């Protein structure tokens, strides 16, 4: 539950992500279409939007996705959620 609060998504969405699904709430939180999230989680394909969120090129994001495998891609998305939340909190002076 604490991780859900830190990521800014519901516990249900977080559990769904951990099972390898692409919940709408997670995609919305990252500012990417659900299809882009699905493609990354399931196939390792990185859209321009997702690569931008990662701060890298599409090719580098896809290579990373291939290297870490399906579970690693879930971890990457979880890390993005956590870093996004912390970044916004710092900007608002909440950190």
N, C-alpha and C positions, 0 to 999 in steps of 0.2 A: 504494500500500500504506500509506503514512503517513497518508493521509486516512482510510482504513478503520480504522486504529488509533485515530485521534483521534475518530472518530464512534462507535466501539463496535459496529460491524456488520462482517460479513465482507466481504472484497474482492468476493466473488461477488455479495452483496446490493447492494453499492455500485455495481458495474458494471450490475446489473440496473436499479437506480434511474435511473442515468444514461441508460439506453436507454428510459426512460419506463415501466418496469414498477413494480409495487407489491409488493416482496418482504415476506414475513412478518417477517423479521428487522428490517426498517426499521420496520414498523408496531409491532412489539413494543417496539422501542427507544423509540419516541415515545409508547407507551402508548395507541395508538388502534387500532381495528379495521382490518383490511386493506381492507375495503369502503370505509371513510372515506378511506383513503389513495388507493385507486383512483379514487374519485369526484373527489377534488381534482386528482390528476395528469391524469386523462383528460378531465374535464368542467369543472373549476374550481369544483365544488361543495364548500363547506366545512361540515363537521359542527360541532356545538357543541364536541366534543372537540378537533378541530383548531384551531378558532378560539381556544379557551382556551389551547392550546399556543402560539399566535401572540400571545396577549395582546390580542385584539381581538374584536369582534363577528363573528357569522357573515356579516352583510352586508358588513362591511369586508373580511373575509378573502376573500370571493367576488369583490368588486370588485378587490382586489389580484391575485387569481388571473387574472381576465380581462385586466387591464392588462398583466401580464407575460407572458402566453401560456404554452404548454406547457413550453418550456425554462426559463422563469422560475419556474414552479411547482416544477420539479425543483430549481432553485437554492434556493428557499425551504425545501424539505424538507431539503436538504443543510445549509443554515444552521441549521435547527432541531436537526439531529443534532449539529452541531459545538457549538452553544451549550449544548445539553443536557449534553454530555460535559464541557465546560469548567465549567459550573455545578456539576456533581456533583463534579468534581475539586477545585474551590475549597472546596466544603463539607467535603470530606474532608481538606483541607490539602495537596493534591498540586500546586497551581498554583505 
